[in-house]
Amino acid sequence: MMDADARLFDSLGFQWDRSSVNREIPVHDVARAVWRYQRSLPEFVWDAAVLEGNPFTYPEVQTLMEGITVGGHKVSDERQVLNLAEAGRELVTVVKSGEFRLDKATSDRFHQIIARDEALEAGHFRGEGSLTLTPGVSLGEYGRYLPPQTVPGGENLRQIHAEGLRALDDEADDPFEQAIAYFLFGALQQFYFDGNKRTARNMMNGHLVSHGIDAISVPAARRVEFNRAMVDFFRTKNGTEMFAFLASCHPDLSFP
């Protein structure tokens, strides 16, 4: 019988040093975690936008989220910010209602909002629509990472996703570990044509907040560090560094 680490690697497509995962992350009341996420939503939106190369400043994001237009920007950049904000509010709604699940339906729901103005066929996995191209991920000087092939109907990606979720549920019982592993899983497998990291981070945070754990935002100031660590992750299929990086971004562990 396959041991837990081997099954996780086989199902998710990557490994990590499970003994190094921080298991002392404070757990609070779900309502408190939701309140803190809502209070910090403009910061979460700005951080996520900066990771995408969006030029909106933090004050401009705050202004836009208050319903006031900001001049001098591309419509596409404005839509990206508004979609990130809407996805954040949707996360709050889903968690408050007790409907959040670490599943495909919830991921599709977030992706439809986050990537509807950018991704091909937003709201469902590659292959479930009419397109069957397989996009790669640029790794700069290291070339491109190619995810699983897009096949008509998308059954291969649905199977990968379902098996990954089963492995996380069976072999990793710590919500913090599950959440970060899911983010890396979604980023690596590229279930959608675009918006994978944004969608997977939303899922990660939904899982954290629904368990009373404060959400994680990758600070805009750490964009270069994040991108470098993600390139290494795609190249090596080892998530140990990314686990440590994301833990260091957690509000209970990071410092100004």
RAWOQUI-V557060 format. One record per residue. SS is DSSP state (H for helix, E for strand, L for the rest). PHI is phi in degrees with one decimal (999 if undefined). D_FIRST is the distance of its C-alpha to the first C-alpha in Angstrom with 2 decimals. Layout:
# RAWOQUI-V557060
SS_PHI_D_FIRST / SS_PHI_D_FIRST
This chain:
# RAWOQUI-V557060
L_999_0.00 / L_-70.0_3.81 / L_-75.9_6.42 / H_-59.9_9.49 / H_-63.5_11.76 / H_-66.4_9.90 / H_-66.6_9.43 / H_-61.9_13.06 / H_-63.0_14.27 / H_-64.9_12.89 / H_-87.4_14.40 / H_-93.8_17.51 / L_95.2_18.43 / L_-150.9_19.16 / E_-125.4_18.09 / L_-157.5_20.06 / L_-77.4_20.49 / H_-69.0_19.36 / H_-71.5_21.26 / H_-94.7_24.43 / L_-68.8_24.40 / L_-70.6_27.48 / L_-109.8_26.59 / L_-110.4_30.24 / L_-66.3_31.48 / L_-60.0_34.01 / L_-111.8_33.35 / L_-119.0_36.54 / L_-68.5_37.82 / H_-58.5_36.86 / H_-60.1_40.58 / H_-66.8_41.23 / H_-63.7_38.50 / H_-64.6_39.95 / H_-60.4_43.46 / H_-66.6_42.63 / H_-65.9_40.98 / H_-59.1_44.04 / H_-62.3_46.41 / L_-97.0_44.72 / H_-57.5_44.24 / H_-57.5_47.01 / H_-66.7_45.41 / H_-59.9_41.96 / H_-65.0_43.65 / H_-63.3_45.66 / H_-56.1_42.77 / H_-63.7_40.71 / H_-66.5_43.80 / H_-62.7_44.49 / H_-60.4_40.99 / L_-91.3_41.96 / L_81.8_45.25 / L_-75.1_47.32 / L_-83.3_50.75 / L_-59.7_51.42 / L_-83.1_52.31 / H_-61.0_51.12 / H_-59.8_54.54 / H_-67.8_54.54 / H_-63.3_51.15 / H_-58.3_52.51 / H_-63.0_55.65 / H_-63.7_53.81 / H_-70.3_51.60 / L_-87.7_54.83 / L_90.7_55.93 / L_-109.2_58.39 / L_-69.5_58.26 / L_-123.1_58.23 / L_-81.8_60.24 / L_85.1_59.69 / L_-123.3_56.08 / L_-65.0_54.52 / H_-60.2_53.73 / H_-63.1_50.16 / H_-68.8_49.69 / H_-63.7_51.17 / H_-63.6_48.93 / H_-61.1_45.82 / H_-63.5_46.89 / H_-63.1_47.78 / H_-67.8_44.48 / H_-62.0_42.53 / H_-65.3_44.74 / H_-63.5_44.25 / H_-63.9_40.45 / H_-64.8_40.72 / H_-66.8_42.92 / H_-65.2_40.57 / H_-58.0_37.73 / H_-59.9_40.02 / H_-60.0_40.85 / H_-66.3_37.30 / H_-68.3_36.17 / H_-60.3_39.35 / L_-79.6_38.91 / L_77.4_35.36 / L_-93.5_34.22 / L_-65.3_32.10 / L_-137.1_28.55 / L_-83.6_26.00 / L_-145.4_26.04 / H_-65.8_27.59 / H_-59.7_30.79 / H_-68.6_31.62 / H_-61.2_30.90 / H_-60.0_33.12 / H_-61.7_35.74 / H_-69.5_35.95 / H_-63.4_35.89 / H_-57.4_38.76 / H_-79.1_40.84 / H_-65.0_39.88 / L_-115.0_40.13 / L_-64.5_42.49 / L_-100.9_45.26 / L_-126.4_43.21 / L_-81.2_40.11 / L_-68.2_40.29 / L_53.1_39.39 / L_-64.2_38.56 / L_98.3_36.47 / L_-153.8_33.79 / L_-65.2_31.12 / L_-55.4_32.17 / L_94.2_32.72 / L_-78.6_33.42 / L_-103.3_37.10 / L_-91.2_39.34 / L_-90.6_38.46 / L_-130.6_35.81 / L_-73.5_36.46 / L_-117.2_33.68 / L_-77.9_35.06 / E_-101.9_33.97 / E_-113.4_34.11 / E_-71.1_36.75 / L_-112.6_35.71 / H_64.7_39.29 / H_-64.5_39.76 / H_-95.2_36.12 / L_88.7_36.62 / E_-131.7_34.54 / E_-95.9_30.97 / E_-107.0_30.03 / L_-78.9_27.59 / L_-54.3_25.90 / L_-62.7_28.65 / L_-81.7_30.76 / L_-121.6_30.67 / L_-53.6_32.97 / L_94.4_31.71 / L_71.4_29.12 / H_-63.0_26.17 / H_-61.7_23.96 / H_-71.6_24.67 / H_-63.5_24.21 / H_-67.6_20.70 / H_-59.8_19.90 / H_-63.0_21.53 / H_-63.4_19.88 / H_-68.0_16.29 / H_-61.8_17.36 / H_-64.6_18.86 / H_-63.2_15.89 / H_-65.1_13.74 / H_-62.5_16.78 / H_-68.8_17.28 / H_-82.6_13.84 / H_-109.1_13.15 / L_-128.5_16.80 / L_-93.3_19.14 / L_-92.8_22.17 / H_-58.4_24.63 / H_-65.3_26.06 / H_-65.0_22.84 / H_-59.4_21.98 / H_-63.5_25.54 / H_-68.3_25.72 / H_-60.7_22.33 / H_-65.4_23.66 / H_-57.2_26.88 / H_-66.0_25.28 / H_-60.2_23.05 / H_-64.5_26.24 / H_-68.0_28.22 / H_-72.0_25.85 / H_-79.4_25.16 / L_51.5_28.86 / L_-63.6_28.56 / L_-114.6_32.38 / L_-70.5_35.21 / L_-161.0_36.44 / L_75.6_36.19 / H_-68.0_32.44 / H_-66.9_32.67 / H_-62.0_35.31 / H_-66.1_33.37 / H_-66.5_30.10 / H_-67.6_32.17 / H_-62.3_33.73 / H_-64.9_30.36 / H_-56.1_29.27 / H_-70.6_32.52 / H_-61.2_32.39 / H_-66.1_29.05 / H_-63.0_30.53 / H_-63.2_33.85 / H_-68.9_32.44 / L_-107.7_30.72 / L_78.3_33.98 / L_-105.5_33.13 / L_-61.0_35.84 / L_-70.3_35.31 / E_-116.5_35.13 / L_-120.1_37.65 / L_-82.8_37.71 / L_-57.4_41.34 / H_-56.0_43.59 / H_-67.0_44.64 / H_-106.6_41.11 / H_-57.4_40.84 / H_-63.3_40.96 / H_-63.2_38.33 / H_-63.0_36.02 / H_-63.2_36.59 / H_-63.4_36.02 / H_-65.6_32.73 / H_-69.2_31.57 / H_-60.5_32.58 / H_-62.0_30.54 / H_-63.5_27.52 / H_-61.4_27.96 / H_-73.1_28.45 / H_-100.3_25.60 / L_58.2_22.95 / E_-120.4_22.82 / L_-96.2_23.83 / H_-57.1_24.57 / H_-63.7_28.30 / H_-69.4_28.46 / H_-59.7_26.84 / H_-66.2_29.54 / H_-62.8_32.23 / H_-66.3_31.64 / H_-62.5_31.45 / H_-69.8_34.77 / L_-89.1_36.24 / E_-67.2_35.49 / L_-60.2_38.86 / L_-83.8_37.96 / L_-121.2_37.04 / L_-91.3_39.40 / L_-130.7_43.06 / L_-58.9_46.09
